[in-house]
Amino acid sequence: MWPWGHLGVAYLLYSLYSRGRFRRPPRPEPTLAVVFGSQFADLVDKPLAWGLGVLPGGRTLAHSLLFAAGLIVIVYAAAFARNRVETATAFVIAHLSHLLADLPPRLLLGYPFGSEFLLWPILTHPTFGYNERLFEPPAVVELIVTPFTDPLVFFAFDVSLFVLALGLWYVDGCPGLRYVTDLFGRGRDSSH
């Protein structure tokens, strides 16, 4: 999934969570945590793999559920110490949504190839063969998921999720926008 798709999925999930849990749209600080959390795995793995050559691939360390477990403990420990649990939850939802959104649609059809990153370093790339099928899905799942295995359809879906999330963010009152514009406005004012 592309960065905007990750952001779209994360914001949609967090907005639904916020409305269900707090009966209100997301607040600014958690919204910014969603933005960061939705990109965090790639911000760690891509530079370490492609830029520094420290990791064997662009989906390893920060894409692993093992790493996520430790990260969640650290994020919540810091959040409890600073009374920012809502913000921590936003980050965690966004980070976990990134991992799930990176799973190939073929996984739902029974083909685990490309999902090994979730258990890195226990499973390394590639552990499963491309045509190795572990289960046969119900016909309705195959009917719904098969179109998403086409890269063009998946890309259109990716963009659609972002546009939908952007619309919801607008309906939610653009949480976080004023904070960011004030922050950058302050930076410009201090340079004069």
Disulfide bonds with the S-S distance in Angstrom:
none
